[in-house]
């Protein structure tokens, strides 16, 4: 498949990572081969950088022109030194606003660059699972520090309770924020300018790359904004049906079968 792709943005969970939350050897080898062709590879993830830094190590993405879209577009970082090149985050006021509308069956989690916070007396299993997957301990949040950073917020709870919360509040919240729900137990709240698509636009502007010269690969709801604006879009075979319907390329292989490698091989290396 002939193309002029200069940048590839790849989601992690459900896409580049397999069910064991690891990058397969085959995916690593194909990405390294792509970098040798001087095609930029950008990780585009909901995770904070502390929740995937070892993956950057696996992929050797530490050149001067290696960047990552993190915290669902809240931050774009330079991989080499973890400095921010774009920041669209929330505030303490946003935290208190959301804290005031949740009920006792829901919990707020705060995601920052290197920290995961909660002030709940007993952490629910949904946020505890996030902590385990990200390999980030849950810390106590200092509500008295008005300058405390809040990159993004997740509201966690059982699916039916979050269904009711979303039905009650989402329309009003969308006037001020971005919201996204990748799994039934997590309702994500972001700065209005923070999603993977808007972050990709900012990164391309920073790098002087036209969006039509980008490929995006993702599987779920929080990937749709970037999949919809890139020059070429793709998903592995395990992607949501709504994602499969909107992308240009659907691999025959899942994230457990090196689907990303399959996509990249077809687009960049098959004659």
C-alpha positions in Angstrom: 0.0 0.0 0.0 1.7 3.2 -1.1 1.4 6.1 1.2 3.1 9.3 2.4 2.6 8.6 6.1 5.1 10.6 8.3 3.6 9.9 11.7 1.8 6.9 13.2 -0.1 7.3 16.5 -0.8 4.1 18.3 -3.1 3.4 21.2 -1.8 1.0 24.0 -4.5 -1.0 25.8 -6.5 -3.2 23.4 -4.2 -2.2 20.5 -0.4 -2.3 20.9 -0.6 -4.2 24.2 -1.7 -7.8 24.4 -4.0 -9.2 27.2 -0.9 -9.5 29.4 -0.4 -5.8 29.0 2.9 -6.3 27.1 4.2 -5.4 23.7 5.0 -8.5 21.7 8.4 -9.1 20.2 6.9 -8.9 16.7 5.2 -5.5 17.4 8.5 -4.2 18.8 10.5 -5.3 15.8 8.0 -3.8 13.3 7.9 -0.5 15.1 11.7 -0.3 15.2 11.8 -1.1 11.5 9.3 1.7 10.9 11.5 4.2 12.9 14.4 3.1 10.6 12.3 4.4 7.7 12.2 7.8 9.6 8.4 7.4 10.2 7.6 8.9 13.6 5.8 6.6 16.1 3.7 8.3 18.8 2.1 6.5 21.7 -1.5 7.9 22.1 -2.9 6.6 25.4 -5.2 7.3 28.3 -2.4 6.4 30.6 -0.2 8.9 32.5 3.5 8.7 31.5 4.3 6.9 34.8 1.9 4.2 33.7 3.7 3.3 30.5 7.3 4.6 30.7 8.6 1.0 30.6 6.8 0.5 27.3 8.8 3.4 25.8 11.9 1.6 27.0 10.7 -1.6 25.2 10.2 0.4 22.0 13.3 2.5 22.2 11.3 5.7 21.5 13.7 8.2 23.0 15.0 10.1 20.0 14.7 13.9 19.9 11.6 13.7 17.7 9.8 11.0 19.8 6.6 12.2 21.6 3.6 10.7 23.4 0.0 11.8 23.8 -0.8 10.9 27.4 -3.7 11.1 29.8 -6.2 10.9 26.9 -4.8 14.0 25.2 -4.4 16.1 28.4 -0.6 16.2 27.9 1.8 15.7 25.1 5.3 14.9 26.3 8.7 14.7 24.8 9.8 11.2 25.6 13.4 11.9 26.1 13.0 14.1 29.1 9.3 13.8 29.8 8.8 17.6 29.3 5.4 18.9 28.3 4.9 20.4 24.9 1.2 20.8 25.3 -1.0 20.9 28.4 -4.8 21.0 28.5 -5.7 19.9 32.0 -8.3 20.4 34.7 -8.2 22.4 38.0 -9.0 22.0 41.6 -12.3 23.8 41.0 -13.2 21.1 38.5 -12.3 18.4 41.1 -14.6 20.0 43.8 -17.4 20.5 41.2 -17.4 16.8 40.4 -16.9 15.7 44.0 -20.1 17.6 44.9 -22.3 15.8 42.3 -21.2 12.1 42.9 -23.0 9.9 45.3 -21.6 7.5 47.9 -21.5 4.6 45.4 -19.1 6.4 43.1 -15.5 7.5 43.6 -13.2 10.1 42.1 -9.7 9.2 40.9 -7.2 11.9 39.9 -4.6 11.2 37.2 -1.5 13.3 37.0 1.8 12.9 35.2 3.4 10.7 37.8 0.7 10.3 40.4 -2.6 8.5 41.0 -4.8 9.9 43.8 -8.0 9.1 45.7 -9.4 10.3 49.0 -12.0 7.5 49.3 -11.7 5.6 52.6 -11.9 2.3 50.8 -10.8 2.2 47.2 -13.3 0.4 45.0 -12.2 -2.6 42.9 -12.4 -0.6 39.6 -9.9 2.1 40.6 -7.7 -0.5 42.4 -7.6 -2.4 39.1 -6.4 0.8 37.3 -3.7 1.2 39.9 -2.6 -2.4 39.3 -2.6 -2.1 35.5 -0.7 1.2 35.6 1.8 0.0 38.2 1.1 3.2 40.1 0.2 3.3 43.8 -2.8 5.3 44.9 -1.9 8.3 47.0 -3.8 10.6 49.3 -4.9 13.8 47.5 -4.2 17.1 49.2 -7.5 19.0 48.8 -6.1 22.0 50.8 -3.4 22.7 48.1 -5.2 25.0 45.7 -2.3 24.7 43.3 -2.4 21.0 43.1 -2.4 19.8 39.5 -5.3 17.8 38.1 -4.6 16.4 34.7 -7.8 14.3 34.3 -10.4 12.7 36.5 -12.2 9.4 36.4 -15.4 8.6 38.2 -15.6 4.9 39.0 -18.3 2.6 40.1 -20.5 -0.3 39.1 -21.8 0.0 35.5 -25.5 0.5 36.3 -24.7 3.3 38.8 -22.5 5.0 36.2 -25.3 4.6 33.6 -27.5 6.6 35.9 -24.8 9.2 36.6 -24.1 9.6 32.8 -27.8 9.9 32.0 -28.3 12.6 34.7 -25.2 14.7 34.3 -23.4 14.1 31.0 -25.3 16.6 28.9 -24.5 19.4 31.4 -20.9 18.3 31.8 -20.3 18.3 28.1 -20.9 22.1 28.1 -17.7 22.5 30.0 -15.7 19.3 29.6 -14.9 16.3 27.4 -16.3 13.0 28.7 -15.6 9.5 27.5 -16.5 6.0 28.7 -14.3 3.2 27.4 -15.5 0.6 29.9 -18.8 0.5 31.8 -17.1 1.1 35.2 -15.1 4.2 34.4 -16.5 7.7 33.3 -13.6 9.9 32.3 -13.8 13.8 32.6 -11.3 15.9 30.7 -10.5 19.5 29.8 -12.7 20.6 26.8 -9.5 20.7 24.6 -8.3 17.3 25.8 -8.9 14.3 23.6 -6.6 12.2 21.4 -7.8 13.9 18.2 -7.2 17.5 19.4 -3.9 16.4 20.9 -2.9 14.9 17.5 -3.7 18.1 15.8 -1.5 20.0 18.2 1.4 17.6 17.8 1.2 17.7 14.0 1.2 21.5 14.1 4.2 21.4 16.4 6.0 19.0 14.1 4.8 20.7 10.9 3.1 17.5 9.7 -0.1 17.5 7.7 -2.9 15.4 9.3 -3.4 13.7 6.0 0.1 12.3 6.4 -0.8 10.5 9.6 -1.9 7.0 10.5 -3.8 6.3 13.7 -4.4 2.8 15.2 -6.9 2.3 18.1 -9.7 0.1 19.3 -12.1 2.0 21.6 -14.2 5.1 22.3 -11.4 7.4 23.4 -9.6 6.6 20.1 -12.4 7.8 17.8 -11.5 11.5 17.7 -8.0 10.7 16.3 -9.2 7.9 14.1 -11.7 10.3 12.5 -9.2 13.0 11.5 -6.1 11.2 10.4 -5.2 10.5 6.8 -5.4 6.8 7.4 -7.0 4.9 10.3 -6.9 1.3 11.4 -7.9 -1.1 14.2 -7.0 -4.7 15.2 -9.6 -7.4 14.9 -10.7 -7.0 18.5 -11.6 -3.3 18.0 -15.2 -2.3 18.9 -17.7 -2.7 16.1 -18.3 1.1 16.0 -14.5 1.6 15.5 -14.3 -1.1 12.8 -17.1 0.7 10.9 -15.2 4.0 10.8 -11.6 3.0 10.0 -9.9 2.4 6.7 -8.1 -0.8 7.7 -9.2 -3.7 9.9 -6.6 -6.3 10.6 -7.5 -9.9 10.5 -5.5 -10.3 13.7 -6.3 -9.1 17.3 -4.0 -7.3 19.8 -3.1 -10.8 21.1 -2.0 -11.8 17.5 0.3 -8.9 16.7 -2.4 -7.0 15.0 -0.4 -3.7 15.0 2.5 -5.4 13.3 0.1 -6.8 10.7 -1.3 -3.3 10.0 2.1 -1.7 9.7 3.5 -4.4 7.5 0.6 -4.1 5.1 0.7 -0.3 4.9 4.5 0.2 4.9 6.3 -2.9 3.8 4.2 -4.9 1.4 4.9 -4.2 -2.3 
